[in-house]
């Protein structure tokens, strides 16, 4: 390709001056976290300024237990001459139950100092032996369906300075103090392998307490701990299964310096209430006639309540839930509703969402209301769940799938029902009753729920297909983020390993999700067998250790820690999981000494072609070993680096001997997935890349520019094309609107991504979600330099493609916002980029297939103009200067 000299036009951006300040101070990738157990927490920050070329030359961090700015009184004071913006604490041991204040001071390239910005973090239990409470439960069998309620009365006679509630639950819970619900989390605590690790949550409840009598109320749900629904995954037979239980310490600090802890013990009382059945998998049933008015208030008469029993600890590993929680994030009003008769109504929320519904209504006493949730309608307009109930194996008709049941007590005022311990994936809700009810469009509200991770990216363009696809992919990603990455939110809710690694870049370009992934990686460590193998779904009750756990799926153990390091420049995930990664690769090496992996689930959901499973599995194996060798080098493990580097070489040679065909310059049968996998995962020798890329482009132009790929090909195809000179072709494939294509899904009104091209299964999957990451990489050109990860150095490789008049991509990196976009008008292309402070970038523009020379950029905002006509790309002479 022809190289053109790039001329610079800087427009509308101050070249000097501007304020400098540190922002986004985070501890453990959270803002002012409450209740962490980490002995060596990580601190990170950003430098924001409009000064071009701004960079940090040194910094100071002070940590203390008060807000006074005196470094001599600091618990830890450190000064480093460094441009890095992440630091691991290495001072005196941190104490439990302690609030620490920290501030960072930054010096820039001119020796100017920022104004320190204080932040805080608070430690939790830190050690298991700091718990004072017992684990308590009621005396019921696991098959008793009604949810247990618990309460405790205590007296406060002194002035309170602070109060913290620490609660760990085997199951799910809602916590109340003096009748008020504590916190805004839902579905706490997050799902783990309960017999190996349990999570606890910390709350600041200072303002909820009062002088005199106080009450604590706890309502327990089953969650995945005591799943009573039956399905093919056998969670009802999980080895941890038991009646929900919990442990709680309410730690109160008084103004005289004394500390009192109100803990779970035999003095607590329990009863059953209106939640007569709850299942995280199917639905929730509530009988309002069993409501216990005021059960969580101090003045409630609990003489008829029973004494609790003390039970065993579910596991010996109880750790802080220090990551973004699940919350209610949006209320959705129906766009329409249909009344079939006075006992049957269907609501359309207008888009596929995940969460629950809140319904408000009146009716005859003991009227039974059923809310059936689905993604589709039958031709007659009623809700169709046949695409999502396929794995449900009910033993009777008392637990209908995706259905909530509410029995009215018959009040003259509106009764409100909203499930506490369940979520579903749906667009349509069918409300039926056994007695007449009168509903209108305003009676029902959809509540969107997911792990509330901060937004980290945005895409917009002149092509509506791109915009809709980006939104649909985000919807599917968040729909499948509930404290762990899942495959679908309605049919399974399982932590399938392939879904997680296929969508990891999409997740990290769009959302600040590191805390969720670090939690899930701990789940992987909990599940790994001594021989290195893992199940296909994580967490697992034991299902998936003998099938579906092939390398193309289990590569999540290797890929996700690496991508976290790439996106954040934080090596903790690699260090934490290195032994597990190594154990798994050693197992593969032992069982497949020739370097080829014949087993795999392969390119599932492909349309016509059948990619060689041995080829795709070996490609993932190679990539995993390459990553392990890089991790070994990063962590200073030289012998491992050498060993796995040699293993990677062996795999690559075996792969090329078996699958490369010189006569066709292609791999395997020459399918889109096979050639793109070889290119994308780095298995093609440099001297063969152009030929293989040409073969890939040829196969991609067949069938009128349609995909012939499954989920593995969706990860590699567009990337392989745009990275090897065929960005225009990749764009045409990505935005095609006839079947099979992403655009076809959008034309059919999809607001999430289906599981397969023909849309006959789940309509909310993240399997095909790489498309969103490709928007950032293949069009916007925002790429990571793995030698300087965390976007410390950015590889800007935008592709200005034919047919797209404007495009904008923005990503909030650890150093600040990276922007890359262009506009085209009258053959004039204007490209604009922003490089955040304390970083650099190499820019190489690809304008309609013509490559522009690479230049180095410091921080700042830049703009260039080009004239594109007659197949040439030249600087616009009237608008440039040297």
C-alpha positions in Angstrom: 0.0 0.0 0.0 1.1 3.5 -0.7 2.5 5.5 2.3 1.6 9.2 2.5 3.2 11.8 4.7 0.8 13.0 7.4 0.5 16.8 7.8 -0.8 18.1 11.1 -3.6 20.6 11.6 -4.2 21.5 15.2 -7.6 23.1 15.6 -9.4 24.6 18.5 -7.1 23.2 21.2 -5.1 25.3 23.7 -1.4 24.5 23.2 -0.2 25.7 26.6 -1.5 26.3 30.1 -4.5 24.7 31.6 -5.3 23.3 35.1 -3.8 20.1 36.3 -5.4 17.9 38.9 -5.7 14.3 40.0 -9.0 12.6 39.7 -10.7 9.2 39.8 -8.7 8.1 42.9 -9.5 4.4 43.3 -8.5 1.8 45.8 -8.9 -1.8 44.5 -10.5 -0.3 41.4 -13.3 1.2 43.5 -14.1 4.7 44.8 -13.8 4.9 48.6 -14.6 1.2 49.1 -16.1 0.1 52.4 -15.1 -3.2 53.9 -12.1 -4.6 52.0 -10.0 -7.6 53.2 -6.9 -7.0 51.0 -3.6 -6.8 52.9 -1.9 -5.0 50.0 -4.5 -2.8 48.3 -3.9 -1.2 44.9 -4.2 2.6 44.4 -4.7 4.3 41.1 -5.4 7.8 39.8 -5.6 9.9 36.7 -4.0 13.2 35.7 -6.4 15.5 33.9 -5.2 18.5 32.1 -5.7 20.3 28.8 -1.9 20.9 28.4 -0.4 19.2 25.4 2.2 16.6 26.2 1.4 16.5 29.9 3.0 13.7 31.8 3.7 12.7 35.3 7.3 12.6 36.4 6.9 11.7 40.1 4.3 11.2 42.8 3.8 11.0 46.5 1.2 8.9 48.3 0.3 9.4 51.9 -1.9 7.1 53.9 -3.2 7.9 57.4 -6.0 7.2 59.8 -7.1 10.9 59.9 -7.5 13.7 57.5 -4.5 15.8 58.6 -2.0 16.5 55.9 1.2 15.7 57.7 3.5 13.2 56.1 5.3 12.6 59.4 2.1 11.2 60.9 1.4 9.1 57.8 1.0 5.4 58.2 2.7 5.1 54.8 4.5 7.8 52.9 6.2 7.0 49.6 7.7 9.1 46.9 8.6 7.7 43.5 10.1 9.2 40.4 7.7 7.4 38.0 5.1 8.0 35.4 3.1 4.9 36.5 -0.3 5.5 37.9 -0.9 2.4 39.9 0.8 1.4 43.2 0.4 -1.5 45.5 0.4 -0.8 49.3 3.5 -2.1 51.1 3.4 -0.3 54.4 2.6 -1.4 57.9 0.0 -4.1 58.3 -3.5 -2.7 57.9 -5.9 -3.1 60.8 -9.4 -4.5 60.5 -12.4 -2.2 60.9 -10.4 0.9 60.2 -11.0 3.8 57.9 -7.9 5.1 56.1 -7.4 8.3 54.2 -5.0 8.6 51.3 -4.0 11.3 48.9 -1.7 11.5 45.9 0.5 14.5 44.9 1.7 14.6 41.3 4.6 16.5 39.7 4.4 17.1 36.0 7.1 17.5 33.3 7.6 21.1 34.4 8.0 20.3 38.1 4.6 21.7 38.9 2.7 20.0 41.7 -1.0 19.1 41.7 -3.4 19.9 44.6 -3.8 16.7 46.5 -7.2 15.1 46.4 -8.1 13.0 49.4 -9.9 9.7 49.2 -10.6 6.9 51.6 -11.0 3.1 52.1 -12.1 1.1 55.0 -11.0 -2.4 56.0 -13.4 -5.1 57.0 -12.9 -8.4 58.8 -9.4 -9.0 57.3 -9.2 -12.4 59.1 -11.8 -15.1 59.7 -11.2 -15.1 63.5 -12.5 -11.5 63.7 -16.1 -12.7 63.2 -18.0 -12.9 66.5 -21.4 -14.1 65.2 -22.6 -17.6 64.9 -24.1 -19.0 61.7 -27.9 -19.3 62.3 -30.9 -20.7 60.4 -34.4 -21.9 61.2 -35.2 -25.6 61.8 -36.6 -26.3 58.4 -35.7 -28.9 55.8 -34.3 -27.9 52.5 -37.5 -28.9 50.8 -39.6 -26.4 52.9 -40.4 -23.7 50.3 -41.3 -20.7 52.5 -38.6 -18.1 53.0 -37.4 -17.6 56.7 -37.6 -14.2 58.4 -35.3 -13.4 61.4 -35.2 -10.5 63.9 -33.3 -9.2 66.8 -33.9 -6.4 69.4 -31.1 -4.5 71.1 -30.8 -1.3 73.0 -28.5 1.7 72.4 -27.9 4.0 75.4 -24.8 5.9 74.3 -24.0 8.4 71.5 -23.1 6.6 68.3 -20.0 7.7 66.3 -20.3 5.0 63.6 -21.9 1.7 63.0 -21.1 -1.0 60.4 -23.1 -4.1 59.6 -21.1 -7.1 58.3 -23.3 -9.9 56.9 -22.5 -13.1 55.1 -25.3 -15.3 53.8 -25.5 -18.8 52.3 -28.3 -17.9 49.9 -29.7 -14.4 49.3 -30.9 -11.8 51.8 -32.5 -8.5 52.5 -31.4 -6.6 55.6 -33.5 -4.2 57.5 -32.7 -2.0 60.5 -35.6 -0.3 62.4 -37.9 -1.2 59.5 -35.8 0.4 56.8 -34.1 -1.6 54.1 -30.3 -1.3 54.3 -28.4 -0.4 51.2 -29.5 -0.5 47.5 -28.0 -3.8 46.4 -30.2 -6.6 45.2 -29.5 -10.3 45.0 -26.7 -10.1 47.5 -24.4 -11.8 48.2 -23.0 -12.8 44.8 -23.0 -16.5 43.7 -19.9 -18.5 44.6 -19.0 -22.2 45.0 -20.6 -22.0 48.5 -18.8 -24.9 50.1 -15.4 -23.3 49.1 -16.0 -19.6 49.4 -18.6 -17.2 50.8 -18.9 -13.5 50.5 -19.9 -10.9 53.1 -21.1 -7.3 52.5 -20.3 -4.3 54.7 -22.9 -1.5 55.2 -22.6 1.9 56.9 -25.7 1.9 59.1 -24.8 4.8 61.4 -27.8 6.9 60.5 -30.3 3.9 60.7 -29.7 3.4 64.4 -31.4 5.3 67.2 -31.3 5.8 70.9 -33.2 3.2 72.8 -34.6 0.0 71.3 -33.4 -1.0 67.8 -34.4 -3.9 65.6 -32.6 -5.9 62.9 -34.6 -7.9 60.4 -33.2 -10.3 57.9 -35.1 -12.1 55.1 -33.4 -15.0 53.5 -33.9 -16.3 49.9 -32.6 -19.6 48.4 -30.6 -18.2 45.4 -28.3 -20.9 44.0 -27.6 -22.2 47.5 -30.9 -24.1 48.0 -32.2 -24.3 44.5 -35.5 -26.3 44.6 -36.2 -26.1 40.9 -35.1 -29.0 38.8 -33.2 -28.6 35.5 -30.5 -30.4 33.5 -27.7 -28.8 35.5 -28.6 -30.6 38.8 -28.2 -27.6 41.0 -30.9 -29.2 43.2 -28.3 -31.9 44.0 -25.4 -29.5 44.7 -23.0 -30.7 47.4 -23.4 -27.5 49.3 -27.2 -27.5 49.3 -28.8 -26.7 52.7 -31.4 -24.4 54.2 -30.3 -20.7 53.9 -28.3 -19.4 56.8 -26.4 -16.3 57.7 -23.9 -14.7 60.1 -23.9 -11.1 61.1 -21.9 -8.7 63.2 -23.2 -5.2 63.8 -20.2 -3.2 65.1 -21.1 0.0 66.9 -18.5 2.6 68.0 -19.5 5.0 70.7 -18.3 8.5 71.5 -16.5 7.3 74.6 -14.3 5.0 72.4 -16.0 1.8 73.4 -17.2 -0.7 70.8 -20.2 -3.0 71.0 -20.9 -5.8 68.6 -24.5 -7.2 68.1 -24.1 -10.6 66.6 -26.1 -13.6 65.4 -26.7 -16.1 68.2 -29.5 -18.1 69.9 -31.3 -15.0 71.0 -32.5 -14.3 67.5 -36.0 -15.3 66.5 -37.4 -16.7 63.2 -40.7 -17.3 61.5 -42.1 -18.0 58.0 -43.9 -15.3 56.0 -45.6 -14.5 52.7 -42.8 -15.6 50.3 -44.0 -19.2 50.0 -41.6 -20.1 47.2 -38.5 -18.5 45.6 -36.2 -19.7 42.9 -33.4 -17.8 41.2 -34.1 -20.1 38.2 -37.8 -20.0 37.7 -39.8 -17.4 39.8 -41.2 -16.3 43.1 -44.5 -17.0 44.7 -46.0 -14.7 47.4 -49.2 -15.0 49.4 -50.1 -11.5 50.7 -52.5 -13.1 53.2 -49.4 -14.3 55.1 -47.9 -10.9 55.4 -46.4 -10.1 58.8 -47.0 -6.4 59.3 -44.1 -4.6 61.1 -42.0 -7.7 61.5 -38.8 -5.7 61.2 -39.7 -2.9 63.6 -38.6 -2.6 67.3 -42.1 -2.7 68.7 -43.3 -5.8 67.0 -44.5 -8.6 69.2 -42.5 -11.7 68.3 -43.6 -14.0 71.2 -45.0 -16.4 68.7 -41.7 -16.6 66.7 -39.4 -19.5 67.1 -35.8 -19.7 68.4 -33.2 -20.0 65.7 -30.6 -22.8 65.7 -26.9 -22.5 65.2 -25.6 -24.2 62.2 -22.2 -25.0 60.6 -20.1 -22.5 58.6 -20.7 -23.2 54.8 -17.0 -22.8 54.1 -13.8 -21.9 55.8 -13.2 -19.0 53.4 -15.4 -15.9 54.0 -14.2 -12.9 52.1 -15.3 -9.4 51.4 -17.6 -8.7 48.4 -15.5 -5.8 47.1 -16.9 -5.2 43.6 -19.7 -3.4 41.9 -23.1 -4.9 43.2 -26.3 -5.7 41.4 -28.7 -2.8 41.5 -32.0 -1.7 40.0 -30.7 0.6 37.3 -33.8 1.6 35.3 -37.6 1.5 35.3 -39.3 0.6 32.0 -42.9 1.5 31.2 -44.7 -0.8 28.8 -45.0 0.6 25.2 -48.3 -1.3 24.8 -50.6 -3.8 26.4 -53.4 -6.0 25.2 -56.5 -7.0 27.2 -57.8 -10.3 26.0 -60.4 -10.5 28.8 -60.6 -9.5 32.4 -58.3 -12.4 33.4 -55.7 -12.2 30.7 -53.4 -9.2 29.8 -50.2 -9.1 27.7 -47.6 -6.3 28.2 -44.8 -5.3 25.8 -41.9 -3.5 27.3 -40.6 -2.5 23.9 -37.2 -4.1 24.3 -35.6 -7.3 25.8 -34.6 -6.5 29.4 -33.3 -8.4 32.4 -34.8 -7.9 35.9 -38.2 -8.2 37.4 -41.6 -6.5 37.2 -43.4 -4.5 39.8 -47.2 -4.7 39.5 -49.7 -2.6 41.4 -53.3 -3.7 41.5 -56.5 -4.3 43.5 -58.7 -7.4 43.4 -61.0 -9.8 45.1 -59.4 -11.5 48.2 -57.3 -14.6 47.4 -57.2 -13.8 43.7 -54.1 -15.6 42.2 -52.1 -13.5 39.7 -49.5 -15.2 37.5 -46.9 -13.1 35.6 -45.4 -15.2 32.8 -42.2 -13.7 31.2 -41.0 -14.4 27.7 -39.0 -13.0 24.7 -41.5 -14.0 22.0 -45.2 -14.0 21.3 -47.2 -16.7 19.6 -49.1 -15.7 16.5 -52.2 -15.2 18.6 -50.4 -12.6 20.8 -49.8 -14.7 23.9 -46.4 -15.1 25.5 -44.3 -17.9 24.1 -41.5 -19.3 26.3 -40.7 -22.4 24.2 -37.3 -21.0 23.3 -36.2 -20.5 26.9 -37.8 -23.3 29.0 -36.0 -26.2 27.2 -33.7 -27.1 30.2 -36.4 -26.9 32.8 -37.3 -30.4 34.1 -40.3 -29.8 36.5 -41.5 -32.7 38.6 -45.0 -31.2 38.9 -46.9 -28.0 37.9 -46.2 -26.0 41.1 -43.0 -24.3 39.7 -43.8 -22.9 36.3 -40.9 -21.5 34.4 -40.2 -17.7 34.3 -43.4 -17.2 36.2 -44.1 -15.2 39.4 -47.3 -15.9 41.4 -49.0 -13.5 43.7 -52.1 -14.1 45.8 -53.9 -10.9 46.8 -55.1 -10.2 50.3 -57.9 -8.1 48.8 -57.1 -4.7 50.1 -59.2 -1.7 48.8 -55.9 0.1 48.1 -53.3 -1.0 45.6 -51.2 -4.0 46.5 -47.7 -4.0 45.2 -45.7 -7.1 44.3 -42.1 -7.1 43.2 -39.9 -10.3 43.5 -37.0 -10.1 46.0 -34.9 -13.2 45.1 -35.2 -13.7 41.3 -34.5 -12.2 37.9 -35.6 -13.0 34.4 -34.9 -12.2 30.8 -38.0 -11.0 28.9 -39.7 -8.4 26.7 -43.3 -9.6 27.2 -45.3 -10.2 30.4 -48.6 -12.1 30.4 -50.7 -11.4 33.5 -53.4 -14.0 34.1 -55.7 -14.4 37.1 -58.2 -16.9 38.4 -60.7 -14.1 39.2 -61.4 -10.9 37.2 -59.0 -8.0 37.6 -58.9 -4.6 36.0 -55.5 -3.6 34.6 -54.2 -0.8 32.4 -50.8 0.0 30.9 -49.7 1.8 34.0 -50.2 -1.1 36.4 -46.9 -2.8 35.5 -43.3 -1.5 35.5 -40.2 -3.4 34.3 -37.2 -3.0 36.5 -33.8 -3.5 34.8 -31.1 -5.1 37.0 -27.5 -6.0 36.5 -24.1 -5.5 38.1 -23.8 -1.7 38.0 -20.4 -1.4 36.5 -19.4 2.1 35.3 -19.5 3.0 31.6 -16.1 3.1 30.0 -16.9 3.5 26.3 -19.2 5.0 23.6 -19.7 4.4 19.9 -21.7 6.6 17.5 -21.8 6.7 13.7 -23.7 7.7 10.6 -24.8 4.1 10.1 -27.9 3.2 12.2 -26.9 -0.5 12.0 -23.7 0.2 14.0 -25.5 2.3 16.5 -28.2 -0.3 17.1 -25.6 -3.1 17.2 -23.5 -1.3 19.8 -26.6 -0.7 22.0 -27.8 -4.3 21.6 -24.4 -5.7 22.4 -24.2 -3.6 25.6 -27.7 -4.7 26.5 -26.7 -8.4 26.2 -23.4 -7.8 28.0 -25.1 -6.2 31.0 -28.0 -8.7 30.9 -25.4 -11.4 31.5 -23.4 -9.6 34.3 -24.8 -10.7 37.7 -21.7 -10.9 39.9 -20.3 -13.3 37.3 -20.5 -13.4 33.5 -23.4 -15.6 32.2 -24.5 -17.0 28.9 -28.2 -16.0 29.0 -30.4 -14.4 31.7 -33.6 -16.4 31.1 -32.9 -20.0 30.1 -29.8 -20.9 32.1 -28.0 -18.1 34.0 -24.9 -20.2 33.9 -21.3 -19.0 33.9 -20.3 -20.6 30.6 -16.5 -20.1 30.2 -16.6 -19.5 26.4 -19.2 -16.8 26.6 -17.0 -15.0 29.1 -13.8 -15.0 27.1 -15.4 -14.4 23.8 -16.9 -11.1 25.1 -14.1 -10.0 27.4 -12.8 -7.2 25.1 -16.3 -6.0 24.4 -16.9 -5.8 28.2 -13.7 -3.9 28.9 -13.9 -1.4 26.1 -17.5 -0.5 27.2 -17.5 -1.0 31.0 -15.2 -0.8 34.0 -15.7 -4.5 34.8 -12.4 -5.6 36.3 -13.8 -6.1 39.8 -16.4 -8.6 38.5 -13.9 -10.5 36.5 -11.5 -10.7 39.4 -14.3 -12.2 41.5 -15.1 -14.7 38.8 -11.5 -15.7 38.4 -11.6 -16.6 42.1 -14.6 -18.8 41.3 -12.4 -20.5 38.6 -9.7 -21.1 41.2 -12.3 -22.6 43.5 -13.5 -25.0 40.9 -10.1 -26.2 39.5 -9.3 -29.9 40.1 -5.9 -31.1 41.2 -5.1 -32.2 37.6 -5.8 -28.7 36.3 -9.2 -29.2 34.7 -12.2 -27.1 35.3 -15.9 -27.5 34.5 -17.6 -25.8 31.5 -19.8 -23.6 33.7 -18.5 -21.8 36.8 -19.7 -21.8 39.5 -20.8 -25.4 39.1 -22.5 -28.0 41.3 -20.3 -30.6 39.7 -21.8 -30.6 36.2 -19.4 -29.9 33.4 -16.3 -31.6 34.6 -16.7 -34.5 32.2 -18.0 -32.8 29.1 -18.1 -29.4 27.4 -14.9 -28.4 29.2 -12.6 -28.3 26.2 -9.8 -25.9 25.6 -11.8 -23.6 23.3 -14.1 -23.0 26.3 -11.7 -23.2 29.2 -9.3 -20.7 27.7 -11.2 -18.2 29.8 -8.7 -19.1 32.6 -5.8 -17.8 30.5 -7.4 -15.1 28.3 -9.3 -13.1 30.9 -6.3 -12.4 33.3 -4.3 -11.4 30.3 -6.9 -9.0 29.0 -7.3 -7.5 32.4 -3.6 -6.8 32.4 -3.8 -5.4 28.9 -6.7 -3.0 29.6 -5.6 -1.9 33.1 -1.9 -2.4 33.2 -2.5 -4.3 36.5 -0.8 -7.6 36.7 -2.6 -8.9 39.9 -5.0 -11.2 38.0 -2.0 -12.8 36.2 -0.2 -13.2 39.5 -3.2 -14.6 41.3 -4.0 -17.1 38.6 -0.6 -18.0 37.4 -0.3 -21.3 39.2 -3.8 -22.3 38.0 -3.0 -21.3 34.4 0.2 -23.3 34.6 -1.5 -26.3 36.0 -4.0 -26.3 33.2 -1.5 -25.9 30.4 0.7 -28.6 32.0 -2.3 -31.0 31.9 -2.9 -30.2 28.2 0.8 -30.7 27.4 0.8 -34.1 29.2 -2.3 -35.4 27.6 -1.5 -34.0 24.1 2.3 -34.4 23.6 2.1 -33.8 19.8 0.9 -30.2 20.4 -2.5 -30.7 18.7 -5.9 -30.8 20.5 -8.5 -32.9 18.6 -11.3 -32.3 21.2 -13.4 -29.2 21.3 -16.9 -27.7 21.1 -15.8 -25.9 18.0 -17.4 -23.1 16.0 -20.9 -23.5 17.4 -23.9 -21.9 15.6 -22.0 -21.8 12.3 -24.3 -21.7 9.2 -22.9 -24.0 6.5 -19.2 -24.6 7.0 -17.8 -26.9 9.7 -14.5 -25.6 10.9 -12.1 -28.3 11.9 -12.4 -28.7 15.7 -8.8 -29.7 16.0 -7.7 -26.6 14.2 -9.7 -24.2 16.3 -8.9 -26.0 19.6 -5.2 -26.0 18.8 -5.4 -22.3 17.9 -6.7 -21.6 21.4 -4.1 -23.9 22.9 -1.4 -22.0 21.2 -2.7 -18.6 22.3 -3.0 -19.8 25.8 0.6 -21.0 25.9 1.9 -17.8 24.4 0.0 -15.8 27.1 1.5 -18.1 29.8 5.0 -17.5 28.5 4.4 -13.8 28.5 3.0 -14.0 32.1 6.0 -16.0 33.2 8.3 -13.2 31.8 6.3 -10.5 33.5 6.4 -12.3 36.8 10.1 -13.0 36.6 9.8 -16.8 36.1 12.6 -17.2 33.6 12.6 -21.0 33.4 8.8 -21.1 32.8 9.2 -18.4 30.1 11.7 -20.5 28.2 9.7 -23.7 28.6 6.4 -22.3 27.5 8.0 -20.3 24.7 9.4 -23.6 23.3 6.0 -25.3 23.8 4.4 -22.5 21.8 6.9 -22.9 19.0 6.2 -26.7 19.0 2.4 -26.1 18.7 2.8 -23.6 16.0 5.0 -25.9 13.9 2.6 -28.8 14.4 -0.4 -26.6 13.5 1.2 -25.4 10.2 2.4 -28.8 9.2 -1.1 -30.2 9.6 -3.4 -27.4 8.5 -1.7 -25.1 6.1 -2.1 -25.8 2.4 0.4 -24.1 0.1 -1.7 -24.6 -3.1 -4.7 -22.7 -1.7 -2.7 -20.5 0.7 -5.2 -21.3 3.4 -5.8 -23.4 6.5 -8.0 -26.4 6.8 -10.9 -26.3 4.4 -10.3 -22.6 3.8 -13.4 -21.5 5.7 -13.8 -18.1 7.2 -13.4 -19.3 10.7 -10.3 -21.5 10.0 -8.3 -18.8 8.1 -9.3 -16.0 10.5 -8.4 -18.1 13.5 -4.9 -18.8 12.2 -4.4 -15.1 11.4 -5.9 -13.7 14.5 -4.3 -16.0 17.0 -0.8 -15.5 15.5 -0.2 -18.9 13.9 0.5 -17.7 10.4 4.2 -17.1 9.6 4.9 -13.5 8.5 5.8 -14.5 4.9 2.4 -16.3 4.5 0.1 -13.6 6.0 -0.7 -11.7 2.8 -1.7 -14.9 1.0 -3.8 -16.3 3.8 -5.5 -12.9 4.2 -6.2 -12.8 0.5 -7.7 -16.3 0.7 -9.8 -15.2 3.7 -11.0 -12.1 1.8 -12.0 -14.3 -1.1 -14.0 -16.7 1.0 -15.7 -13.7 2.8 -16.8 -12.2 -0.5 -18.6 -15.4 -1.6 -22.3 -15.8 -0.9 -23.0 -12.1 -1.5 -20.8 -10.9 1.4 -22.4 -13.0 4.1 -21.0 -14.6 7.2 -20.3 -18.3 7.3 -19.1 -18.4 10.9 -20.1 -19.5 14.3 -19.2 -18.1 17.7 -15.4 -18.7 17.4 -15.4 -17.2 13.9 -17.2 -14.1 15.2 -14.3 -13.5 17.5 -11.6 -13.7 14.7 -13.1 -12.9 11.3 -13.5 -9.1 11.4 -10.3 -8.6 13.3 -8.3 -10.7 10.9 -9.6 -8.8 7.9 -9.1 -5.3 9.3 -5.7 -6.2 10.7 -4.5 -7.5 7.3 -5.6 -4.8 4.8 -9.3 -5.6 4.3 -11.0 -3.1 6.6 -13.6 -2.1 4.0 -14.6 -5.7 3.5 -14.9 -6.2 7.3 -17.1 -3.2 7.5 -19.4 -4.5 4.7 -19.7 -7.8 6.4 -20.3 -6.2 9.8 -23.2 -4.1 8.5 -24.8 -6.4 6.0 -28.6 -6.4 6.6 -29.7 -9.6 4.9 -29.6 -13.1 6.5 -27.3 -14.2 8.0 -25.8 -11.1 9.5 -25.8 -8.8 12.5 -27.7 -6.2 10.5 -30.4 -8.8 9.8 -30.9 -9.1 13.6 -31.3 -5.4 13.9 -33.8 -5.3 11.0 -35.9 -7.9 12.8 -36.1 -5.5 15.8 -33.6 -7.3 18.1 -32.5 -5.1 21.0 -30.2 -7.8 22.3 -28.0 -10.4 20.5 -29.6 -13.8 19.8 -27.7 -17.0 20.5 -27.8 -18.1 16.8 -28.3 -16.5 13.4 -31.8 -17.9 12.9 -33.0 -16.5 16.2 -34.7 -19.8 17.2 -33.1 -20.1 20.6 -32.3 -17.6 23.4 -32.7 -14.0 22.2 -30.3 -12.5 24.7 -26.8 -14.0 24.5 -23.3 -12.5 24.5 -21.8 -15.3 22.4 -21.5 -13.1 19.3 -20.6 -10.0 21.3 -17.1 -9.3 19.8 -18.6 -7.0 17.2 -18.7 -4.2 19.7 -15.0 -4.5 20.6 -14.2 -4.6 16.8 -15.9 -1.2 16.5 -13.3 0.2 18.8 -10.4 -1.7 17.3 -11.2 -2.2 13.6 -12.9 1.2 13.0 -11.9 3.6 15.7 -8.4 2.0 15.9 -8.1 2.2 19.7 -5.6 -0.6 20.3 -3.4 -1.7 23.2 0.3 -1.8 23.0 1.1 -4.9 25.1 4.6 -3.7 25.8 3.0 -0.7 27.7 -0.4 -2.0 28.7 -3.3 -0.1 30.3 -3.1 2.3 27.3 0.1 3.8 28.7 1.1 3.8 25.0 -1.8 3.6 22.5 -1.6 2.1 19.0 -4.1 4.2 17.0 -4.9 2.3 13.9 -8.2 3.8 12.6 -9.7 2.5 9.4 -11.7 5.2 7.6 -13.9 2.9 5.5 -15.9 3.5 2.4 -19.6 4.1 3.0 -19.3 5.4 6.6 -19.5 9.2 6.6 -18.8 9.6 10.3 -17.7 7.5 13.2 -16.7 8.3 16.8 -15.2 6.0 19.4 -14.4 6.9 23.0 -12.8 4.8 25.7 -12.1 5.8 29.3 -8.7 4.2 29.9 -6.9 4.1 33.3 -5.2 7.3 32.2 -8.3 9.1 30.9 -10.4 9.4 27.8 -9.1 8.2 24.5 -11.1 9.5 21.5 -10.8 8.5 17.8 -13.2 9.5 15.1 -13.8 11.1 11.7 -16.2 13.0 9.6 -16.4 13.0 5.8 -17.9 15.8 3.7 -17.4 16.5 0.0 -14.5 14.1 -0.2 -12.8 15.9 2.8 -12.1 13.5 5.7 -11.5 15.1 9.1 -9.9 12.8 11.6 -9.7 13.8 15.3 -8.2 12.1 18.2 -7.5 12.7 21.9 -4.6 11.2 23.7 -5.0 11.3 27.6 -2.3 12.9 29.8 0.7 10.8 30.8 0.4 8.7 27.7 1.7 8.6 24.2 0.3 7.2 21.0 1.5 6.0 17.6 -1.0 7.0 14.9 -1.3 5.2 11.6 -4.4 6.2 9.5 -5.9 3.9 6.9 -8.0 6.1 4.7 -10.1 4.0 2.2 -7.4 1.4 2.0 -4.5 3.9 1.8 -2.0 3.8 4.7 -0.7 7.0 6.1 2.8 7.1 7.7 3.0 6.5 11.5 3.7 9.5 13.8 4.2 9.7 17.5 1.8 11.8 19.6 1.9 13.1 23.1 -1.2 13.8 25.1 -3.6 16.3 23.7 -6.3 16.6 21.0 -5.3 16.7 17.3 -7.1 17.0 14.0 -6.1 16.3 10.4 -7.9 16.8 7.1 -7.5 14.8 3.9 -9.0 15.0 0.4 -10.1 11.6 -0.8 -10.9 11.3 -4.5 -10.1 9.2 -7.6 -8.6 6.5 -5.3 -6.0 8.9 -3.8 -5.7 10.3 -0.4 -3.8 13.7 -0.1 -3.7 16.3 2.6 -6.2 19.2 2.0 -3.7 21.9 1.0 -5.9 24.9 1.9 -6.3 23.7 5.5 -2.8 22.5 6.6 0.5 23.9 7.7 3.8 22.4 8.6 
